[in-house]
């Protein structure tokens, strides 16, 4: 007869793995991710799909978005692409309705779509260019959140993540419109956390540091700089001594939207290699 009171290390391993799987289990959940065709958004889509979620890939980049959805499906995941400009109010409402029609529910919204804007001083920015950044980075978050709330509520609650930046917390002498927009979505997450807590809808912001993404590479190229050289310089100011990857940010998002983050709302998850700790 087996002595059930004895410690069996193998049982502990099984139980530990079971707990880890439960903490990050997204099976049966549906996540909508804006700006998901490439960079942080694409890696987030892959990560949530790998955890079991059905993902709605939303972006203006149709070719890249369709290719990503196909790749996720080829790996056994669930993914559908919708072309969406987050600044178009009617299209946002329509697409979110179609997502629920396709997958039956909506549990997660990741507000990732954003543009950088002009890297010039505040006094040189035209009102038109300033408004363009706010329209995508702030109004887009508002429109998508507004469209998602009723659907997430109908699913019994869920999670919203706004992609801010370390420069939504501290200042920097560049891209003023971008920094202002990222500070705005940080506060929007806090307000929504308070507004919708009773509906079991959590809202948090994620604040990436220097991450090598297509948007940053293209920005440096437009300024006539070699991205490799710029990133090599930037990493000298990061305590961990390296530039982040989209996977680093996607891992943080998975934590916030999964059962592991069920008691986290109104928080700021800074993923910057220690840059803002100085």
Secondary structure in CASP SS format (residue, H / E / C, confidence):
PFRMAT SS
TARGET T0000
AUTHOR 0000-0000-0000
METHOD secondary structure of the structure
MODEL  1
X C 1.00
X C 1.00
X C 1.00
X C 1.00
X C 1.00
X C 1.00
X C 1.00
X C 1.00
X H 1.00
X H 1.00
X H 1.00
X H 1.00
X H 1.00
X H 1.00
X H 1.00
X H 1.00
X H 1.00
X H 1.00
X H 1.00
X H 1.00
X H 1.00
X H 1.00
X H 1.00
X C 1.00
X C 1.00
X C 1.00
X C 1.00
X C 1.00
X C 1.00
X E 1.00
X E 1.00
X E 1.00
X E 1.00
X E 1.00
X C 1.00
X C 1.00
X C 1.00
X C 1.00
X H 1.00
X H 1.00
X H 1.00
X H 1.00
X H 1.00
X H 1.00
X H 1.00
X H 1.00
X H 1.00
X H 1.00
X H 1.00
X H 1.00
X C 1.00
X C 1.00
X C 1.00
X E 1.00
X E 1.00
X E 1.00
X E 1.00
X E 1.00
X E 1.00
X C 1.00
X C 1.00
X H 1.00
X H 1.00
X H 1.00
X H 1.00
X H 1.00
X H 1.00
X H 1.00
X H 1.00
X H 1.00
X H 1.00
X H 1.00
X H 1.00
X H 1.00
X C 1.00
X C 1.00
X C 1.00
X E 1.00
X E 1.00
X E 1.00
X E 1.00
X E 1.00
X E 1.00
X C 1.00
X C 1.00
X C 1.00
X C 1.00
X C 1.00
X H 1.00
X H 1.00
X H 1.00
X H 1.00
X H 1.00
X H 1.00
X H 1.00
X H 1.00
X H 1.00
X H 1.00
X H 1.00
X H 1.00
X H 1.00
X H 1.00
X H 1.00
X C 1.00
X C 1.00
X C 1.00
X C 1.00
X E 1.00
X E 1.00
X E 1.00
X E 1.00
X C 1.00
X C 1.00
X C 1.00
X C 1.00
X C 1.00
X C 1.00
X C 1.00
X C 1.00
X C 1.00
X C 1.00
X H 1.00
X H 1.00
X H 1.00
X C 1.00
X C 1.00
X H 1.00
X H 1.00
X H 1.00
X H 1.00
X H 1.00
X H 1.00
X H 1.00
X H 1.00
X H 1.00
X H 1.00
X H 1.00
X H 1.00
X H 1.00
X H 1.00
X H 1.00
X H 1.00
X H 1.00
X H 1.00
X H 1.00
X H 1.00
X H 1.00
X H 1.00
X H 1.00
X H 1.00
X H 1.00
X H 1.00
X H 1.00
X H 1.00
X C 1.00
X C 1.00
X C 1.00
X E 1.00
X E 1.00
X E 1.00
X E 1.00
X E 1.00
X E 1.00
X C 1.00
X C 1.00
X H 1.00
X H 1.00
X H 1.00
X C 1.00
X C 1.00
X C 1.00
X C 1.00
X C 1.00
X C 1.00
X C 1.00
X H 1.00
X H 1.00
X H 1.00
X H 1.00
X H 1.00
X H 1.00
X H 1.00
X H 1.00
X H 1.00
X H 1.00
X H 1.00
X H 1.00
X H 1.00
X H 1.00
X H 1.00
X H 1.00
X H 1.00
X H 1.00
X H 1.00
X H 1.00
X H 1.00
X H 1.00
X H 1.00
X H 1.00
X C 1.00
X E 1.00
X E 1.00
X E 1.00
X E 1.00
X E 1.00
X E 1.00
X E 1.00
X E 1.00
X C 1.00
X C 1.00
X E 1.00
X C 1.00
X C 1.00
X H 1.00
X H 1.00
X H 1.00
X H 1.00
X H 1.00
X H 1.00
X H 1.00
X H 1.00
X H 1.00
X C 1.00
X C 1.00
X C 1.00
X C 1.00
X H 1.00
X H 1.00
X H 1.00
X H 1.00
X H 1.00
X H 1.00
X H 1.00
X H 1.00
X H 1.00
X H 1.00
X H 1.00
X C 1.00
X C 1.00
X C 1.00
X C 1.00
X C 1.00
X C 1.00
X E 1.00
X C 1.00
X H 1.00
X H 1.00
X H 1.00
X H 1.00
X H 1.00
X H 1.00
X H 1.00
X H 1.00
X H 1.00
X H 1.00
X H 1.00
X H 1.00
X C 1.00
X H 1.00
X H 1.00
X H 1.00
X C 1.00
X C 1.00
X C 1.00
X C 1.00
X C 1.00
X C 1.00
X E 1.00
X E 1.00
X E 1.00
X E 1.00
X C 1.00
X C 1.00
X C 1.00
X H 1.00
X H 1.00
X H 1.00
X C 1.00
END
